[in-house]
Amino acid sequence: MADGSLTGGGLEAAAMAPERTGWAVEQELASLEKGLFQDEDSCSDCSYRDKPGSSLQSFMPEGKTFFPEIFQTNQLLFYERFRAYQDYILADCKASEVQEFTAEFLEKVLEPSGWRAVWHTNVFKVLVEVTDVDFAALKAVVRLAEPYLCDSQVSTFTMECMKELLDLKEHRLPLQELWVVFDDSGVYDQTALAIEHVRFFYQNIWRSWDEEEEDEYDYFVRCVEPRLRLHYDILEDRVPSGLIVDYRNLLSQCEESYRKFLNLRSSLSNCNSDSEQENISMVEGLKLYSEMEQLKQKLKLIENPLLRYVFGYQKNSNIQAKGVRSSGQKITHVVSSTMMAGLLRSLLTDRLCQEPGEEEREIQFHSDPLSAINACFEGDTVIVCPGHYVVHGTFSIADSIELEGYGLPDDIVIEKRGKGDTFVDCTGADIKISGIKFVQHDAVEGILIVHRGKTTLENCVLQCETTGVTVRTSAEFLMKNSDLYGAKGAGIEIYPGSQCTLSDNGIHHCKEGILIKDFLDEHYDIPKISMVNNIIHNNEGYGVVLVKPTIFSDLQENAEDGTEENKALKIQTSGEPDVAERVDLEELIECATGKMELCARIDPSEQVEGNCEIVNELIAASTQKGQIKKKRLSELGITQADDNLMSQEMFVGIVGNQFKWNGKGSFGTFLF
C-alpha cells in the first residue's frame, strides 16, 4: 500500500447502515441543507494545504448538550471513498486480510494519542481522551476526559458507572464508536477522516460472512465497489424504494441465518461424534447454509449495478379494481386541455357518434389524462385529444379500459415529471392503449409494468428513462407497431411464466433490447414469446439477452444425458430447416464469472441467423429446466414429469426479426 492523504468534502449518509447514532442522523440533515454534493474542486487534500489550519468543517448537534464541536466527516463523495479504499486502505487485499490492511493504514495516518473524542453509543455519549491506539484490534485506549461530560438516556448512569464500564472494557473502545473533537489546527484532520472511513466501512460495506467467501485478491472489486456504488445510488434516488426495502430485508434475513448457522456450527463442535443429535444438526446446518447462499446471491444481484434491474423485485400492486358501475353504465372520458368547436365536431363524427340500436353513453370531459383514468370503471373508454400533457402521478389501471389517442402519437404526448414509481401500472384483465406517446423523466422505475392480466399496446411511442416495459409472471403483454427507446436498462423485461407477443416494433438505443428472465429457482416455465418482424437495433448491449443462473452439476447432467432430448426438440423458423443444438457446456462455464458472453458469433445484419440463435438457446434453457424439474420430482418420489416442454405453442413464432448494430451482438446469455 502507498502512503497518502485522504480528501474531505461532499456527503456521506449511512443509507444502508443497520443502525445509526443520533449524531450521525443530525449530521446528515445538516449536510442535506447545504446540498448533496460539492464540486470536485471544492475538495481539499490535507497534505497539500496552501494555508495552515483544518480543511474540515465542524459540527455542533442541536439539543441539550454541552459537548465540544466534532469534525464533520460525513460529507464525502463517492469517488473520495472509492479512492481511499482502493488506493490507501484495502488495495488488492483478500477478505481475510481486511483488518490487517486497515491496521497498517491507520498506523500511517492516525495520531496515536493526545486527541479527544466523543464515545457515542445508542444509550449514552461521553467525552474521552485517547492515550494510545491498538492498531491491530482497531481499538483506542481511552480515559475519561476532564471535565467529565456525559449525556445518557438513563438517569442513573453516573460517573462511577462509566468508570466501571470502561474497566470492564479494559479502557479499549472500537474506533468506529469515536467521533473526533474538532481542532482548527489541522493536526487531527487525517485522524478524523481515517476513523470516518473505518466507521463507514464496517457500517455499510463489511458483512460478517465476507471472510468465509472465496478468499481471492479481488475483494475490493467483488464486494467493496458494488456495495459502495449501491449506497450512493440510494442517496441519489437512483434505486426504486421497493428494491431498497427488499435489499434491507434480504440483508436482515441473511444476517439472521448466518447467526443461526454459527451457533449451530459451534454446538456441533461440542457434540459427540456419530450421535443422533449431531446428524440432525448437520441436516439443519445444510439447510441453513443453502438458505444463506441463496440470500447472498440475491444480495449480490442487487449490489451489482448491471444486474440490479435484471433481478428486479416483486412489487405488489395494491390497486383494487372498481368493477362495473352500480348502474351498469359505461362512460367515455374525453381529455383535452382546451376544447375547440372544430375538435368537438370531429370527435362527434369519428368517435362519439352513436350507432343505430346502440345504448346511449355518457360523456365526461377532463383537462388531464390522470384524472380521467382515476374516474374510470370497468369497460370505460378514455380518448386523449392532441396536446402535451404533463402529469406527476402514476397511471394505475386496475379495470379493463381503453386508453386511446385521437390523432398521431407524436401529437398526443403524456409526459411524467418528478421522481417516483412506474409511469403506467397495469393490473386489469384486458387493457388497451393506443396512439399515445409516453415520455418519462427523472424516474427510478420503468415506464410500464404489467403485473397481471392482459395489456395491449398498439401504435404507441415509449421514450423511457430507466427500464422500459416489464412483463411480470402470469401477465400477458401484446405490443404492435410501436417504438420504444432510451431505456437505461432493458427495453422489455420478460419474467418467467408470462406471455409476450411483439409484432412490427422498433426497440432501440437501450442498454439491452429484450431481456428474458429464466430463474431456475422460480416454479414457473420460461415465458411464451412471439417475436415477428421487429427491428431491434443500436442497443448498447445485446439485442436479446437470456438471464439464468449457473448450476454446474445441472449443466453437467445436461451434457451427459441431454443430447437425445435436445435433438427431439425442434422448431420451425421462416425459410430455414429445423434447428436444435445441444447447449455448449464449456461456453456456459466460461460465462459463470458473471460477464456477458456471446453464445454464437453471428452477423447482426443476418436476421434469419439471429432468429435461429434465439430459438436454439431458448430450447436449451427449457431442456435444462425440464431436467432439473424431473430431478426434483424424482427426489420427492414423484415419477411423472412433462417431457414435452418445448411444445409448438411454447414459442408461437420467432421470425422475420432484424438485429442491427447492437453493441455486443444479436443474442447473449448472462449467467450469474
N, C-alpha and C positions, 0 to 999 in steps of 0.2 A: 504493500500500500504506500501511497505517496503522502508526504506531508502536505497540508494545505489548510486554508481557512474556509469558513462557512459563510454563506451570504445570508442576509436578512432582508425582509420586506415582503409584502403580499399578505396572503391569508392562509391559515390552516384552521380548519374546523373539523373536529373529530366526528364526521358524519356517520361513520360506521363503528365507532367505539361502543362496546357493550355498555359501558357506564362511564360517565364523566363527572368531574367535580363541578361544584357551583361556580368556581372561579373560571374554569375553562369555558363554561357556557357564557358567562359575563364577558369574557374576552372576545368570544365570537360575536356577540351582539354589538360590542363596541367596534369591532372590525367591520361588521356589515354596514354600520352607519357611515363609515369612511369609504365604502366601496369595496367590492370583492377583490379587485386586483389593482396592483400598481404597475406602472410601466417598467419595462426591464431596466431602463436607465436609472430608475429611482433606487434600485437595489445596490447596496454598497458592499464592498469586500473589506472585511475588518483588517486584513493585513496590508491594505493599500489606502488607508485613510489619509486625505490631504490635511485634515485637522485633527488635533488630539480630542479625545472625548468619545463618548459612546455613540455608535451609529444606530442603536436600537431605541425604540420608544419605551416609555414606562407605562404602567397600568395601575390604577387605583380602583379596585372594585367598589361598587356602590354598596351602601348598607352600613350597619353599625359595626365598624371595625377600626382599630387603631394601628393596624399593621402598616409598615412602610410600603412604598411602591415596589412593584416587582417588574421584571423585564417582560415586555410584551413580545413573546417569541412565536406566537401562533399565526403571524402574518407572513407565511412563506408560500411562494408559488410552487407549482408542480415541478418546474424544471430545477428549482433550487433544492428541493428534497431529492429529486431524481439524481442530480449531480452529487449531492452529499453522500447518498447511499452507494452510488455506483463508483465514484472516484475516490472517496475518502474512507468510507466505513466498511462496506461489505465487499466491494470489488468482485472477484470471482470465487468467493468462498463457498463451501458446502453448507448445507443447513446445520450440520453438526458443528461447524466452525463459527457460527454467527456470534456467539458470546465471546469467543476468543478474539475475533477480529474487532468487535466492538470495544472490548477492553483495551486492545492495542491502540485503537484510535483515541480513546479517552485519555490514555496516558500522555498523548502528544498535545492535546488541546485543553485539558481540564486543569484548573488551578487546584492543587492538592489540598489546600487549606486556606483559612483566613477569610472565607466568604460566608455570608448569612443567607438563609433560605427559609421559606415558609413550608413546613411539613403539612401537607393537606391531605386529609382522608375524607370519607363520607360522613364521619362523625365529628371531627374537630379539625382545627388548624392551629398550629403553634409555631412560634418563631424559634429557630435553632441556629446554631453556629457550627460550621463544618471544620473539624480538626484534622481529618485525614480521609482518604478515599481508598477503598478496597476495589481496585480496578477489575480484578478477575471476577469478583462476585457482583460487580455493577452496583456497589453499595457505598454510602458515605458514612463515616464515623462522625457522630454529632454530639453536641451537648446543648442544653437549654440556654438560649441567649438571655442576656441581661439588658434591659429589664424583661421580666417574664411576661410574655404576651400570648394569650390563649383565648380562642373563641370556640366554644363547644355547644353542641345541641343538648348535651346532658349537663345539667346544672351542678351535679355532684362531681364533675370531673375537675379535681383540684390539682394544684402543682405537685402535691405528693403522689397523686395517682399517675401523673405524667412521668414523674421520675421512676416510679415502679415499672411503668410500661417500657420506658427506654432501657431500664436494667434488664427486663425480660428479653428485649431485642438486642442486648449487648451494645446498645447505642449505635447499631448499624441499620441504616434505612435505605430502601431502594431509591436509586437516583431519580426514577420517574415520578416519585411522590414528592419531590422537592421543586419548589418554584424559587428561582434565584432572586434575591432582593436587588433592586436597581442600584447601579453605581454609575454616575455620569463620567467617570474617568476613562471608561472603555476597557479597563483591565479584565473585567469579567464578562465581556460580550461573548467571547468564544465558549466560556463555561456555560452560559445560559443557553446558547444555541446548541451546544453539544447535548446537553440534558434534554432539550426540546426534541432533538432527533431521536434520542433513545426513548423518550416517553411516547412520541408519535409511533415509532416502530412497534413497540410492544402493545400499544393500544389498538392499532389499526392494521398492521401488516402481519405480525407474527401469529402463527397458530400453534397451539400446544402439540399438535401432531406432526409438525413440519419435520422434526428430526427423524421421525420414523418413515418418512417418504424416501424415495430413491435419493441417495446421498451423492449427488453429482455436483460438478463445479459450475452449474448454471442456476443456482438458487435465485440469484437476482433476476435473471430472465424469466424463469419459470413462475416465481411467486411474487417477488417484490414489485417488479414493474407493473404487471397486470392489476395487482391489488391497489397500488398507488394510483394508477390511471382511473380505476373504478371509483376510488374515493373522490377524486377531483371531478370526475364526470357527474357524480351525485351532487357535488357542490354547485356545479354549473347547470343543473337541471337538464342533463342530457340522458338521464335514465328514468323510465316510467316509474311512477310511485309504486305501482303494483309489483314491479320487478324488485324494487328496493325492499319492500316488505317480504317478498319471497326469499331474497338473499339473507336477510337477517333471521328469518325463521329457520332457513336451512343451516345457517351458522350455529344457531342455538341448539338445533337438533343434533348436529354433528358434535358439538362440544359435550352435550349430554351423553351421547352414545360413546364417545371416547372416554369420558369419565367412568362410565359403567364398564367399559372394556378394560381399563386399567385396574379397576377394583377386582374384576373377575380374574384377570391375569395374576394379580397379587395373591388372591385366595388360592389359585391353582398351585402356586409355588409352595404353599403351606400344607397342601393335601398329601395324603399317602398315595404313592403311585398305584395305578390299576384299580383304584377304588371306584365304586359306582358313582359317588358324588363327583369325582374328577371327570368321569366320562360325560356325565350330564353337563357339567360346567364347560367342558370342551365344546360340546354341541352349541351351547348358548354363546360361547365365545366366537365360534364360527359365524353364527347368525349376526352377532353384533358387528363383527369385522366386515361382513358382507354389506350390512346396512350402512356402516360408516363409509365404505368405499363408494357406494352409490351416492351418498350425500356429498362426499368430497368431489366426485366427478361433476355433479351439478353445480357446486360452488365454482369449480374451475371454469365451467362453461360461461357462467355469468361474469366472472372476473376477466375473461378473455374478451377484449373489445370486438374481435372478429366474430366470435361465436355467441355474443350476448343476445343478439336477436334471433340467431339460429335456435337457441334454446327456448327463448321466449318465456312466457308464463301463462298459466291458465286463468285468464281474467274472467271472472264470472259476472255476467251482465244481470243486474237485479231489476231491470226494467220489466214491468209486467204488462202484458198485452191487455188492451181495454176491451177487445172483442167488439161485437156488433152493438150499435146503439139500441137502447131500450125500445125506441120507436121503429127500429129496423131500417131506418132511412140511411142512405149513403150520400155524402156531401162532396161536391167538387170545390176545392180550395184554389183560388187564383191569387198568385203572388205577383205584385208589380209595385215598384216604388212610386210611380205616377201612372194613372190610368187615363189614356187619351181616347177620344171618341173613335178614331180610326182603329186603334188596337182593339177596342171593345167590339167593334163591328166584325173584325177579323176573327176574334175569339168566338163570337156567337155563330159565325158561319162555319168555322173549321172544327171547333172543339165542343161548343156548348149547345149546338143545335140538337133539339130533341127529335129522335126518330119516331115515326108513327107507331103507336102502341107501347112506346117506352114509358116507364114510370117517371113522373116528373121529379127532377132532382134539385135540391137546394144548392145555391152557390154562395160561397163566402169569400170575401176579399181580404188579403193580408198585404202588409208592406214589406215583410221579410219572410224568407222560407222557413226559418226556425220556428216561428210562431205558428205557421201553417202545419208543419209536421207535428208539433205538440198538440194541435187541436184535432188530429186525425183519429178516427176509429177504423175498425176492420172494413175493408172494401172502399175506402175513400180514395180520391184522386187529387194530387197536387199538381197544378200547372204553373210553371215558373215562366214569366214573361221576360223578354230581353232586358238586360241590365246587369250591373255589377253589384252584387250583394255581399256585404261584409258581416260575418257572424262571429260570435265569441264563445258559443256553446257547442255541444255535441248533438248531432242528429241521431237520436236514439229511436230506432224504428222497430217496434215490437209487434205491430199488426201488419197484415197483408195489405199494403197500399201501393199505389203507383205514383212515382215522382218523375215528372216529365218536363222537359224544356220546350217552350214554344218558339222554335227557331233553330239556328245553328248553335252547336256547343260553344263556339268562340264568342257568341253574342250573349250567352247566358252564363255568367261567371259567378260562382259562390266561393268566396274566399274566407278562410278561417284564420283569424289572428289571435295571438295570445297563447302562451304555453298552457298545455292541458292534455286531455286524453284524446282518444280517437276522434277523427272528424265525423265519420259515419259508422254507427254501431248497429248492426242488423241482427235481429233475433226472430223476425216474423217468419211465418210459414211460407209465404210467397210474396217477395218484394221485387218490384220492378223499377229500375231507374234508367232514364234515357235522356239523351240530348242536352247534357249539362257538363260544364267544365268546373271541376273542383280544384281549388288552389289552396295549398297548405303552407303555413309559415310558422317558424319557431316551435315546432312540435317535438314531442318526445315519444309519441306513438304513431302508428300507421294511419293512412288516410281512410281505410275502410276495413272493418273486421266483420266477417260473417261467423257468428257464434253457433248458430243452428238455423234450421230451416233452409229455404232456397232464396237466393238473391240473384237477379238477372240485371246485368249492366250492359247497356247497348248504346252505341253511338255517343260515348262519353269521352272526356279528356280528364286524366288524373295527373296533376302536377304535384308530385309528392315531396315530402321533407325528410322523413325517416324511412320506415318501411312503407311499402305500397299497400297491397291488398293481402289480408291474412284470412285463409280459409281454415277454420277450426275443425276439430274432429266432429264427425257426424253432420257437418254442414255441407251445403251444395251451392256451388258458385258457377254462373254462366256469364262469360264476358264475350261480347261480339262487337266487331267493328269499332273498337275503342283504342285510345292511345294512352300509354302510361309511361311516365319518365320522371327522372330526378330523385329516385329513392336512394338514400344513403345505405340502406340495407338491400334486401331483395325486392324486386318489383312485385312478385307474387310469392307468398309463402303457403305451401300446401301441407296440411297436417295429416297424420295417419287417420284412416277411416273416413276421409272426406271425399267429395266428388267435385271435380273441377273440369269444366269444358271451356276451352279457349279457341275462338274462331275469328280469323281475319283481324287480328290485333297487331299493334306495334308496341313492343316493350323495349325500351332503350334508355341509355345514359343512367343506368342504376349501378349499384355495387355489384349485384348479381341479377340476372334476368328472372329466372324462376327457380325457387328453392323448394325441393321436395324432401320432407322430413320422414325418415324411416327409423324411428327409435325402437329397438328390439325389446326394450323393457315395457313398451306400451302394448296393451292387449287389443290391438287393432291391426287390420290388414293395411297394406300400403294403399294409398288413395287410388280411386278410379279417375283416370286422367284421359282427356281427349284434347289433342292439340292439332288444329287443322289450319293451314295457310296463315300462320303467324310469322311476322318478321321480328326476329329478336337480334338486336344489333347494338353496337357501340356501348356495351356494358363493360364496366371496369374488370370484372372477373370472368365468370363463365356465363354462357347463355342459359344453361340449365345445370343445377347442382343437386346431387342426391346426398343427403346427410345421414350417416348411420354410424353406430359405434363399432369399434374393433374388438372382436372377441376371438382370440387366436385359436382356441380349441374348436369353436364352431366353424371357423374358416378351414381348419384342418380337416374336419369331418366332411365339409363340402368338397374339398379337394379329393378325398379318398372315395366317397361313395355317391357324389352328386353328378357324375358325368352323364349317366344314362337318363336321369330325370331331366337334366338341362337340355339334352338333345330332344326330349319329348315335348318340351315347352317351346312352342314356336308361335310366331305372329306374322301376319302379312303386312307389308308396307307397300306404298304406292310404287309400282314399277320395279320392284325388287323381289327376288325369291325369298323363301323362308330363311330367317337367320336367327340363330341362337347359339351362343358360345359360353363355355364354362368360365366363371369368374376366375381371373388370374390371381392366385394366392400370393405370389411374390410381389405383384404390384400393390395389392391391398396392404401387405405388411409394410411396404415402403411408405405407404400413406399414414401409417399408425403414429408417426411422430407428430401429427397434428397439423401438417402442411398440406396444401392443395396439390393434388397430382392429377394430371390429365390421364384418363383411362385409355385413351387411344389418340394417336397423332392424326387428327383429321383436318382437312381443309375446311375452314368455316364457310367458304363460299359454296361448298358442295352440299346442298340441302338434303339430298337423299341419304348420304352417308351420315349426316348429323342425326336424322330421324332414326336410322337403324341403330346407331350407337346408343341413343337414349333407350330404345326398346330393349336392346341386349342387356344393358346394365340393370334396368328395372326387373327384367326376368331373373337375372342372377340374384338380385336383392330379394325378390319374392321367394325364390327357391331356398335361399339361406334362411329366411324367416320360417318357411314351412318346415324345414328340417329341425330347427330349434324348437318349434312348437310341438312337433312329433316327439322329440326327446323329452320335453317337459311332461307331455301326456303319458309317455311310457313310464316315467319315474313315478307318476301318480297312479299307475296301474290302469290307465285308460288306453285302450288299444286303437280306438277309432281316430283317424286323422284324415284331413282332406288333402288328397294328392293333386287335385285339380286346381291349384291356387291360381294358375295363370289361364283361367277360362277366358274365352274371347271377350266377354263383357268387362273383364278387368281393365283392359285398355281399349276403349271404344275406337280410338284411332290416333295415330301419331304420324300424320302425312302432310306433305306439302309445306312444311315449315322452312323458313330461311334463317340461317345463322350467319351474320356478317360482322366482322370487325369487333368481335368480343375479345377483351384483353388476354384471356387465358385459353380461349377456345370455345367450342360449342357445348361440350358436356364434361363435367368433372364430378368426382366423388370426394366427399370430405369425410374422413374417418376420425373419430375422436375417442 
